[in-house]
Every structure is written in C-alpha cells, then in structure tokens.
Amino acid sequence: MSLRGVDLRTALAAMLLAAGAYAVTAGYQFVYDDLHIIQNKTLLHSLANWREILTTTWWGYGLYRPLTELTFAVDWALSDGDPRWFHVVNVLLHAGTSGLVFALARGGLGTMGAGAAALFFAVHPVHVEAVANVVGRAEVLAAALALAAALAYRADGAAAAAGDTGWRRGGWSLGALLALGLGLAAKETAFAIPGIFLLIDWFDGNRHDERMGQRFRRHWVLWAASVAVSLEWLWVRSLVVGGLAGDQPAPGLEGESFVGRALVMAPVVLEYVRLLFLPARLSADYSPDFLPAAAALTPRGVAGLAALALAVTVAVRARRRAPMVTLGLAWMGGTLLIVSNLIVPTGVLVAERALYLPSVGAVLVLAWLAAWAEASWGRVGLGFAALLVALGLVRTLTRVPTWRDNNHFFPQLVREAPGSFRSFWVAGALAYGSADRQSGEALIRRAIVTYPYHPGPWGDLAVQLEQDGRWLEAAQHFRAAFTIDSTDVLKGLLASRNYLRAGLVDSAVAVAARIGTAYPHDAHYFAAMAEVESVRGRFAAALTWRRRVAWKSPRTWQAWYLTAQEALAARYCWEARRSTAQVRALRPELPQLVELERRLEELRCDG
C-alpha cells in the first residue's frame, strides 16, 4: 500500500522520533554480548569470509543467524570495526521498522490511529535492548522483514481479490517469500510469519465482509509456499547447528517436558504483560532469584494463566466490533509462542529484546484505544496518545545510557539483577579478555556460586585454568561442565586430558569411559582413549584409537599428524609413513612436517 500526503508525513514523523530517541547511541561502544559476537569474532572482520559466515553458528553452537552476521561483516568492512557505525545502522533499522508499523496499522486504522501505533512503537521502552545493544539487530531485522512480508502478503491478497494474475501480483508473492527467507536468516522469531499471514487474511477478510476461507483460497499457494520455505530453512538450520534445539536451556527448563515448561512459563505471562504495557522496570537479565522457575502451579502461575484466558476472551469477543484488537492480541500470542520456551527451550526465560516483534501487537491494541477515544471524545484520544508517547520517550531516554559501554552497563545490571549469575559470568569473561585474570576468576566463581547448574561458567573458567597450567582444577571444572551437559563431549575430552596432565590417570579413564558409554562412536571418545593409552605407554593401543579419529575426519590434518606421532612412538613405520603423507597432502607448508620426517629418518622409516 502506498503512502501519500498526510500519511507519508505521519510515517516520517514516527521514523524521525524513533531515530531521535536513539541518536545518542551513535557515540556508544560495543557492550555485553557485542564483544563476543562481533568484536572478538574475527570471522566477521572480513567479507572474504562470507562463505564461512553462511555456515557458522551465532554463539558457536545452537543458533544460526547468517543474515545478521553478514550485516555485521559489512559494517566492519565499511567502518573498520568502529562501533559507532554499527549503532547508527541499528537506529536506522529501528526507524524503518517504525515506518512499516505505520503501514501495517494503516490497513485497518485511520491516519491518527496508524500514526499512534508507529509513534508508540518508535519509543516503546522495551525496545532499548534490541536497538542500543548492537547484537539486538537480529530482533530488529527479523521484525522489519516480518512486517515487510505481511505487507507483501496483504498486497498479494488484494491483487488476487481484484483478479490480477500478472507480473505485479507475482512481484508481491516473490517479495513475501523473499522477506520470509531473509527474516528466517536474521532470527528464529521469523518462523511466526506463516501464522502472521493467516492473521492478515482473517483481518482483511473481516474488513471486506469476506470469510477468511474465501480470501485464503485466492492465494493459498503463497501461504503453502511460505510453510515450505520455513520447513526448508529448518532443515538447513539443523544441518549447520546439528539439530533442532537451541542453546542450553534456561535455569528451570532443563529436562522438563512440554507440561513442565508450560508450568514454568505460566508466571512469565505476567512479565510479558508488564513489559509490553507497563515497562517501567527494565533489566538486561531476569535472574532466577527475581523470576523463580519451578514446574509447579504457583499463585503467580495461576494469575498468568488467568491473564492468558482473559486475553483470549477479549480477542474472541472483539473480533467483529474491534478486529484491530483481535489482530493485536493474536499477533502478540503467536509471536510470543516462538520465544515462550514451549516449542523449543531457549537459554532465557524472558529477554526484553525478544519482545521487539510481539510489541507490534501491543501497539496495535493501544493505537485502537487511542483512535476509539479520539472518535468518541475528540481531544481526549489525542491526549491519551500524546501521554503514552511522552511516557515512552522519557523512559526510553533514561534507559538508553545504560548501554553506553561496559563501565556503565555492568554496575547497572548488578543493581537491577543482583542474583544474576549471567552478569557475573559475562563480566568475568570480559575481565579475562582485558588481561585482568584475578578479577575474571573471582567473577566467574561468583557466577558459579550464584547458580551452579549452568555449564557455561564452569567451562569458561576451566579454559582459563588450563591456560594457567592449573591442570587439576581445570579438569574438575571441565568435568563439572560435562556432568551438567553431557552432550558437550568436548568438555569431557578436555577433562580427561587435564586429569592426565595432573597425573590422575584413573580419573581420566573414568571420564573417557563416561563419554564412551553415551557416545561410543564419537571422535572425542576415541581421542580421549588414545591419550589415556599413550600416557600408559600402550602406544599400539593408542595408535588404534588415533586411526579411528583420522578415519572419521580424513580431511583434518591434525588427526593424521597425531596418528603419525603415535605410530612413531609405537615404531610402526608403515603407518607413520602413510599418516605423514596424509599430513603433507593436506598441509604441505606445515612446519611440523620437518620434525616428523626427521623422526622417520631416525627410526629408519623413510625407506
């Protein structure tokens, strides 16, 4: 739908307000997760790595957002890594998204109502984390592309209703599918888009006195194609990530069934309502002490379920007289479902950044209220809208400075969430990164004491202890991480390796045996057993395990290099020559080849 005259001016006003509210971030630094995902991820520092970017995960595991990472790589190339440029791009994307909200709302509200929706969205305080923290771009991109897909799908429906079968309608169809595909590549929340398409068909059918089924039948092929694209992306994602699950489940969600997760999340419904409609208190982390997670029906859980039932009741009863309210509530419900931990458990119970797309539904409801009040009582409606915009702007302006740099962010985070293990964990990692090893260790140990059931702090501290040569402590921490998350077999291998360095062979054997029990065909198990047998002096047995690692990874030079070393120790010349030849074929410039060939000659294995 094209925007002209007063509509265009209103949309531009909302976009300018959105940009103005966050203009100060143009001088901000990388903060919090920005350092791990952008500053320290050298893969993103050159566009020459674009192929690797398309096949790498977001955190190194669990998540896949190649489009967002490609935009970071482009930003790095254009700015030489200047964080201020990254922030400017985030602000512009948020401003553009506010304009798209106007276009969506204008399909069912007048200029005043649509303008209110866009203005509410522009200054909604819950957006601060997504806009002011650079990695929040994943949320902004996914939301912008979801809105673009919805508008293209609406235009396709209108063209179908007019009997258009030409190139124009084909363009809308392709645009909807392209926006969907790009949205999925930005963030997983875009999986809600096919559901949004159904809401658009229902809403537009209601506006034109049509049944949803009648409108849907005109372009059901497009909707079916959107489902196919989503399923295909799910398949691609599983190839890169290694499965359908996301990252380590949040505290309280580990091992819970669907019913258990529903009970854990029931009280969180109240937080969703508060953050979307009364976002006075904001935090970058919702720690277990603030938001207890228990798979039981608590009073807060009952209240959350009651709020959910009330929302469903209002949506159903308003579907004829106030369809925009129904659309807004359904939009919130459908998009929140993706991040609710019900379908797939994620690493957080609540994240303000994850409410960026659901907030579109909230502002549609508020905009309808403002338009209704304006139609009923004139200036009262305008005053209501102005008050909400003013309150949102003030809270946004007071919240944004929290994200200026880490010196401002972490003290504020500790004040907001004093029981947050994550704040101590990340602060510790950053302290290590700035060479303050004493503070880094103290902070991560505090994270472990605060919440000992997450493998991340255990594993990160183990890596640092290993670098310090504290083998036994490193082994114990790697083992704890592996005990908490037994799927992370690398941690098991590292635990076994450090036990060997500490001289505790039996402990190393115990860890290796545990890996083998769960994953008898995993290369990490083979490597652990090879190291154990080598330390025991059983070089022939170690060689057998090394061969199995190399056979599993025939294109990995390190596997053949270790096999060659083990073969030399076992004085097995034929295998030593073969493995050395494999190393030479894979890495002919490798300096260690000289040493291998010298040892082959010493053992008279060069003939």
BELFEN-V640907 format. One record per pair of residues at least 4 apart in sequence whose C-alpha atoms are under 8 Angstrom apart, sorted by the first residue. I is the first residue (numbers start at 0). GAP is how many residues later the second one is. Records with the same first field share a line. If there is no record, write none. Layout:
I->GAP + GAP
//
This chain:
0->102 + 150 + 154
2->4 + 5 + 100
3->4 + 5
4->4
5->4 + 105
6->4 + 104
7->4
8->4
9->4 + 101 + 105
10->4 + 87 + 88 + 91 + 92 + 104 + 107
11->4 + 87
12->4
13->4 + 81 + 84 + 85 + 101 + 104 + 105 + 108
14->4 + 80 + 81 + 83 + 84 + 103 + 107
15->4 + 79
16->4 + 78 + 102 + 105 + 106
17->4 + 73 + 76 + 77 + 80 + 101 + 104 + 105
18->4 + 72 + 73 + 75 + 76
19->4
20->102 + 372 + 375 + 376
21->4 + 69 + 109 + 110 + 375 + 378
22->65 + 68
23->4
24->59 + 62 + 63 + 107 + 375 + 376 + 379
25->58 + 59 + 61 + 62
26->57 + 60 + 377
27->55 + 56 + 59 + 375 + 376 + 377
28->54 + 55 + 375 + 376
29->4 + 5 + 9 + 53 + 103 + 104 + 375 + 376
30->4 + 102 + 103 + 372 + 373 + 374 + 375 + 378
31->4 + 101 + 374 + 377 + 394
32->4 + 102
33->4 + 5 + 99 + 100 + 101
34->4 + 5
35->4 + 5
36->4 + 21 + 22 + 98
37->4 + 6 + 34 + 97
38->42
40->4
41->4
42->6 + 9 + 10
43->5 + 9 + 25 + 26 + 28 + 29 + 32
44->28 + 31 + 32 + 36
45->4 + 27 + 30 + 31
46->26 + 27 + 30
48->4
49->4 + 20
50->4
51->4
52->13 + 16 + 17
53->12 + 13 + 16
54->11 + 185
55->4 + 8 + 10 + 184
56->4 + 5 + 6 + 7 + 8 + 9 + 183 + 184
57->4 + 5 + 6 + 7 + 8 + 11
58->4
60->180 + 186
61->179 + 180 + 183 + 184 + 185 + 186
62->178 + 183 + 184
63->121 + 123 + 173 + 176 + 177
64->4 + 73 + 119 + 120 + 121 + 122 + 123
65->4 + 119 + 120
66->4 + 115 + 118 + 119
67->4 + 69 + 70 + 73 + 117 + 118 + 119
68->4
69->4
70->4
71->4 + 14
72->4
73->4
74->4 + 5 + 6 + 10 + 11
75->4 + 5 + 6
76->4
78->6
81->4
82->4
83->4
84->4
85->4 + 48
86->4 + 44 + 45 + 46 + 47
87->4
88->4
89->4 + 41 + 42 + 44 + 47 + 50
90->4 + 40 + 41
91->4
92->4 + 47 + 48 + 51
93->4 + 28 + 37 + 46
94->4 + 27
95->4 + 48
96->4 + 43 + 46 + 47 + 50
97->4 + 20 + 21 + 23 + 24
98->4 + 19
99->4 + 44 + 47 + 48
100->4 + 13 + 16 + 17 + 20 + 46 + 259
101->4 + 12 + 13 + 15 + 16
102->4 + 11 + 48
103->4 + 10 + 43 + 46 + 47
104->4 + 8 + 9 + 12 + 259
105->4 + 5 + 7 + 8
107->99 + 216
108->4 + 5 + 259 + 262
109->4 + 261
110->4
111->4 + 259
112->4 + 254 + 255 + 257 + 258
113->4 + 253
114->4
115->4 + 251 + 254 + 269
116->4 + 246 + 247 + 249 + 250
117->4 + 245
118->4 + 270
119->4 + 243 + 247 + 268 + 269 + 272
120->238 + 239 + 242
122->4 + 266 + 269 + 270 + 273
123->4 + 268 + 269 + 272
124->154 + 155 + 267 + 268 + 270 + 271 + 274
125->149 + 150 + 153 + 156 + 226 + 227 + 229 + 230
126->4 + 225 + 226 + 228 + 229
127->4 + 5 + 225 + 268 + 271 + 272
128->4 + 7 + 155 + 223 + 224 + 274
129->4 + 5 + 6 + 7 + 9 + 10 + 222 + 223 + 224 + 226
130->5 + 6 + 9
131->4 + 268 + 271
132->4 + 270
135->4 + 217
136->4
137->4 + 48 + 49
138->4 + 47 + 48 + 50 + 214 + 215 + 217 + 218
139->4 + 216 + 217
140->4 + 42 + 45 + 46
141->4 + 40 + 41 + 42 + 44 + 45 + 46 + 47 + 48 + 215
142->4 + 40 + 47 + 213 + 214
143->4
144->4 + 34 + 35 + 37 + 38
145->4 + 33 + 34 + 37 + 44 + 47
146->4
147->4 + 28 + 31
148->4 + 26 + 27 + 28 + 29 + 30 + 31 + 44
149->4 + 26 + 43 + 46 + 47 + 50
150->4 + 25
151->4 + 20 + 21 + 23 + 24
152->4 + 19 + 20 + 23 + 44 + 47
153->4 + 46 + 47 + 50
154->4 + 14 + 17
155->4 + 13 + 16 + 17 + 63
156->4 + 44 + 58 + 59 + 61 + 62
157->4
158->4 + 5 + 6 + 10
159->4 + 5 + 9 + 58 + 59
160->54 + 57
163->4 + 5
164->4 + 5
165->4
166->4
167->4
168->4
169->4
170->4
171->4
172->4 + 49
173->4
174->4
175->4
176->4 + 48 + 49 + 52
177->4
178->4
179->4 + 10 + 13 + 46 + 49 + 50
180->4 + 48 + 49 + 52
181->4
182->4 + 5 + 7
183->4 + 5 + 6 + 7 + 46 + 49
185->4
187->150
188->146 + 149 + 150 + 168
190->39 + 147
191->4 + 142 + 143 + 146
192->4
193->4 + 29 + 32 + 33
194->4 + 139
195->4 + 135 + 138
196->4 + 26
197->4 + 18
198->4 + 128 + 131 + 132
199->4
200->4 + 11 + 14 + 15
201->4 + 9 + 10 + 13
202->4 + 9 + 120 + 121 + 124
203->4
204->4 + 5 + 6 + 7 + 10
205->4 + 5 + 6 + 114 + 117
209->4 + 5
210->4
211->4
212->4
213->4
214->4
215->4
218->4
219->4
220->4
221->4
222->4
223->4
224->4
225->4
226->4
227->4
228->4
229->4
230->4
231->4
232->4
233->4 + 10
234->4
235->4
236->4 + 5 + 6 + 7
237->4 + 5 + 6
238->4
244->99 + 100
245->98 + 99 + 100 + 101
246->99 + 100
247->98 + 99
248->4 + 5 + 96 + 97 + 98 + 99
249->4 + 95 + 96 + 97 + 98 + 99
250->37 + 42 + 96 + 97 + 202 + 203
251->12 + 41 + 42 + 43
252->7 + 8 + 11 + 40 + 92
255->4 + 5 + 39
256->4
257->4 + 84 + 85
258->4
259->4 + 35 + 36
260->4 + 34 + 80 + 81 + 84
261->4 + 33 + 80
262->4 + 31 + 32 + 33 + 34 + 38
263->4 + 29 + 30 + 31 + 32 + 37
264->4 + 28 + 36 + 75 + 76 + 84
265->34 + 35 + 36 + 38 + 39
266->4 + 31 + 33 + 34 + 35 + 36 + 37 + 38
267->4 + 23 + 33 + 36 + 81 + 82
268->4 + 35 + 36 + 38 + 39
269->4 + 30 + 33 + 34 + 37
270->4 + 79
271->4
272->4 + 5
273->4 + 5
274->4 + 5 + 6 + 7 + 77
275->79 + 83 + 86
276->85
279->115
281->70 + 134
282->69 + 130 + 133 + 134
283->67 + 68 + 129
284->65 + 66 + 128 + 132 + 135 + 137 + 138
285->4 + 5 + 62 + 63 + 64 + 65 + 131 + 134
286->4 + 5 + 130 + 132 + 133 + 134 + 135
287->4 + 5 + 131 + 132
288->130 + 131
289->127 + 129
296->4 + 5
297->4
298->4
299->4
300->4
301->4
302->4
303->4
304->4
305->4
306->4
307->4
308->4
309->4
310->4 + 18
311->4 + 17
312->4
313->4 + 12
314->4 + 10 + 11 + 12 + 14 + 15
315->10
317->4 + 5 + 7 + 8
318->4 + 5 + 6 + 7
321->4
322->4
323->4 + 40 + 41 + 44
324->4 + 39 + 40 + 43
325->4
326->4 + 34 + 37
327->4 + 32 + 33 + 34 + 35 + 36 + 37
328->4 + 32 + 33 + 36
329->4 + 31
330->4 + 27 + 29 + 30
331->4 + 26 + 27 + 28 + 29 + 30
332->4 + 25
333->4
334->4 + 22 + 23
335->4 + 19 + 22
336->4 + 5 + 6
337->4 + 5
338->7 + 15
339->5 + 9
340->4 + 5 + 8
349->4
350->4
351->4
353->4
354->4
355->4
356->4
357->4
358->4
359->4
360->4
361->4
362->4
363->4
364->4
365->4
366->4 + 18
367->4
368->4 + 12
369->4 + 11 + 12 + 14 + 15
370->4 + 10
371->4 + 9
372->4 + 5 + 7 + 8 + 9
373->4 + 5 + 6 + 7 + 8
374->6
375->5
376->4
377->4
378->4
379->4
380->4
381->4
382->4
383->4
384->4
385->4
386->4
387->4
388->4
389->4
390->4
391->4
392->4
393->4
394->4
395->4
396->4
399->4
400->7
401->6 + 7 + 10
402->5 + 6
403->4 + 5
404->4
405->4
406->4
407->4
408->4
409->4 + 13 + 17
410->4
411->4
412->4 + 5 + 10
413->4 + 5 + 6 + 9
418->31
419->4 + 27 + 30
420->4 + 25 + 26 + 27 + 29 + 30
421->4 + 25
422->4 + 24
423->4 + 19 + 20 + 22 + 23
424->4 + 18 + 19 + 21 + 22 + 32
425->4 + 18
426->4 + 13 + 16 + 17
427->4 + 11 + 12 + 13 + 14 + 15 + 16
428->4 + 11 + 15 + 31
429->4 + 10
430->4 + 5 + 6 + 8 + 9
431->4 + 5 + 7 + 8 + 9
435->4
436->4
437->4
438->4
439->4
440->4 + 20
441->4
442->4
443->4 + 13 + 17
444->4 + 12 + 16
445->4
446->4 + 5 + 10
447->4 + 5 + 6 + 9 + 10
452->31
453->4 + 27 + 30
454->4 + 25 + 26 + 27 + 29 + 30
455->4 + 25
456->4
457->4 + 19 + 20 + 22 + 23
458->4 + 18 + 19 + 21 + 22 + 32
459->4
460->4 + 13 + 16
461->4 + 11 + 12 + 13 + 14 + 15 + 16
462->4 + 11
463->4 + 10
464->4 + 5 + 6 + 8 + 9
465->4 + 5 + 8 + 32
469->4
470->4 + 27 + 28 + 30 + 31
471->4 + 26 + 27 + 29 + 30
472->4
473->4 + 21 + 24
474->4 + 19 + 20 + 21 + 22 + 23 + 24
475->4 + 19
476->4 + 18
477->4 + 13 + 14 + 16 + 17
478->4 + 12 + 13 + 16 + 32
479->4
480->4 + 10
481->4 + 5 + 6 + 7 + 9 + 10
485->6
487->4
488->4 + 26 + 35 + 36
489->4 + 34
490->4
491->4 + 19 + 20 + 23
492->4 + 18 + 19 + 31 + 32 + 34 + 35
493->4
494->4 + 13 + 16
495->4 + 11 + 12 + 13 + 15 + 16 + 32
496->4 + 11 + 31 + 34
497->4 + 10
498->4 + 5 + 6 + 8 + 9
499->4 + 5 + 8 + 32 + 35
503->4
504->4 + 27
505->4
506->4
507->4 + 24
508->4 + 20 + 23
509->4
510->4
511->4 + 13 + 16 + 17
512->4
513->4
514->4 + 5 + 9 + 10
515->4 + 5 + 6 + 9
518->6
519->5
520->4 + 5
521->4
522->4 + 25 + 26 + 29
523->4
524->4
525->4 + 19 + 20 + 22 + 23
526->4 + 18 + 19 + 22
527->4
528->4 + 13 + 16
529->4 + 11 + 12 + 13 + 14 + 15 + 16
530->4 + 11
531->4 + 10
532->4 + 5 + 6 + 8 + 9
533->4 + 5 + 7 + 8 + 32
537->4
538->4 + 27 + 28 + 30 + 31
539->4 + 26 + 27 + 30
540->4
541->4 + 24
542->4 + 20 + 23 + 24 + 27
543->4
544->4
545->4 + 13 + 16 + 17 + 20
546->4 + 13 + 16
547->4
548->4 + 10
549->4 + 6 + 9 + 10 + 13
552->6
553->5 + 6
554->31
555->4 + 30
556->4 + 25 + 26 + 29 + 30
557->4 + 25
558->4
559->4 + 19 + 20 + 22 + 23
560->4 + 18 + 19 + 22
561->4
562->4 + 13 + 16
563->4 + 11 + 12 + 13 + 14 + 15 + 16 + 32
564->4 + 11 + 31
565->4 + 10
566->4 + 5 + 6 + 8 + 9
567->4 + 5 + 8 + 31 + 32 + 35
570->32
571->4
572->4 + 27 + 30 + 32
573->4 + 31
574->4
575->4 + 24 + 29
576->4 + 23 + 28 + 29
577->4
578->4
579->4 + 13 + 16 + 17
580->4
581->4
582->4 + 5 + 10
583->4 + 5 + 6 + 9
587->5
588->4
590->4
591->4
592->4
593->4
594->4
595->4
596->4 + 9
597->4
598->4
599->4 + 5 + 6
600->4 + 5
//
